[in-house]
Amino acid sequence: MQKFASTCSPEQLHTLQVIFDLIQVELRESSTSTYSGPSEPDALRDEIAHRVLSQFDAHGFSGDEVTKRVLSSFGIQAAVVGSANTGTIDRILNSVWETAVRSNPMGLNMVEPNAVFSQLREMIGDCLAKRLSESETREHVLKELLQSTFSSRSPRSTYDASASQGQS
C-alpha cells in the first residue's frame, strides 16, 4: 500500500486497504466470486487500486459506497464479507498495538504508525485467510511487530510460519 500513499488521499488509502483485505480473504476462502483476473498479490493490489481510484475519481462516492461497488465488481457480496472482517482486523490490530506499547514503548516511538498499521493489517488478513484463529493471529502479529522493532526493520506484511516458530 505504500506505493499508493503519495498519490492517494488518506480516505482513498484507507478504503483501498479495507477493500484489499476483504477481497484477498474472500478470494482465498470462497468459490462464489466471478473474478478471473490476476491472483498474485501485487497484481491484485494494482487491479484493486485501479478500480477503487476510478470510483473515487469518476463518481466521488464515499469510502463505504466505493467498497461496496468494488467488491461487487469482483463478484463478492459486500453484505457477506462486510464489516465483520474489517472489525476483526481492527480488533486484532488494536489489541496487538496496545500490548506492544506496554512491552516496548520506546521501540514503537521510533516507527511510523501509518506504514506499520498498513503492513500489520495485511499480515492479519493473510493470517486469517490461512485459517489461523484470532488468538493465533494476534500472537503471530504481536511477535512480528516486537521482533521488527527490536531489529529496526519494517514488519512483514504476510504470514510466515517459520517466523512465528523462530525466536521468542
N, C-alpha and C positions, 0 to 999 in steps of 0.2 A: 504494500500500500504506500510505502514511502515514495515510490516513483511518481505517484499521483499528487502528493502533498503540495507541490509547488504550483500545480495547475487547477486545483480544486478548492472550493470554499470549505470551511470546516463542516458545514451541513452535508455537502456533497461527499466529502471524505468519510464521514460517519455513516451516511447512507450506503456508500459503496462497501464499507467494511461489513455492515449488517447484512447486506444482500449477499456478499461473497460467503460469509459464514453460513447463511441459510441455504444457499444453492449448493455449496460444497457438501454439506451434511446431507441434504436431500438427495442429491445425485448419487451419493455413495450408498444411501440406505434404501432407495426406492426405485422400483422399476416402472413407476407410473408416469415419469417425466417423458415428454416427447422430444427433449433436447438431443440433438445428434452431432453437436459441434465438438470442438476440442475439449479433452478432459484433463490434459496436462495443466497443473496449477497456474503457471504463468500465462499460458494462452487463454485459459478460462478466465483469469483475472482481467486480461485485456478485453475479452469479449463482454464481460460483465460491465467493466468500466465504460466501454463504448455505449452500451445500452442505457446505463444509468445517466451518463452525462448528456446523451441525446434527449432523454426525458426531461432533465432539468432545463437544458438549453432551449429545446423546441417548445416545451409546454409550460414551464415554470411551475410544475407541480410541487407539492410538499414532499418531504422525505418519505413519509408513510405511503403516500399515493405512488411515488416512484417505486418504492419497494414492491407494492402490490403489482404494478404494471410489469416490472422487470421479471418478477417471479413468474407471472403469467406467461411472459414471452418465452420462458424456459419450460413451460408446461407444468409448472408447480403451483398447486393450490395454496395461495397465501394463508388461508384460514387453517390449513393442515399444519404448515410449518410455523407460521405466525410468530407471535412474541414469546411463546413458551421457550423456544430455543434461545432467543436473544436474552430472555430473562435468566435462563440457566447460565449462559455465558457470562452475563453481567454479575450474577450472584457468585459464581466461582471466582471471577476476576477480583471482585471486591473483597472476598474472603482471603484470597491469596495476597493481595496488596496489604490488607490490614495486618496479616500475620508477618509478612516480610518487613513492614515498617517497625513492628515490635522487635523482630530478630536482628535487623541490620539497618537502623535508621540512617547512619552516616553513608553507607553504600548507596542507598536509594536516593539520597540527596544529590548524588553525582550523575544520575541518569535523567534523560529527558522523558518524562512520563508518557507523553502522547505517542512517541515512537515505540516505547516499551509496551504500552497498552495495546497498540495495534498488533505487535508481534505475539503478545500473550493471548489476545483474542483469537488469532489464527491458530495458535497451538491448542487452545481449549477446544475450538471447533474441530480440529484434527483429532484430538484425543477422544472426543465424544463420537466422532464419526467412526473411529476404530473400536467403538463399543466399550471404552473404559467407563467405569461408573463415575459419578460426580466426585466421590471422595478420592478415587484413584487419580482422576484428572487433576483435582485440587492439589494433591500431594506431588504429582509429577511436575505441575506448573510451578508450584512453590519451590521445589528443589531446583528447577531450571533457573528461575529468577534469582535465587540466592547464589547459585554457582556462577551465574553470569556476572553478578555484581562483584563477587569476590575475585573473579578473573578479569574484570574490566572489559567485558565483551557484551555484545547485544545478545539477548536471549534468542534461542531458536524459535522459529515460528511453526515448526512441525513436531509431531510426536516422534521421539527416538527411544525405543525400548531399551537399548543398550545404555543410554544416558541415565535413565531412571534407575538402572541396576548398578551404575558406577559408584562414584564416591558418594558418601553421605554427608 
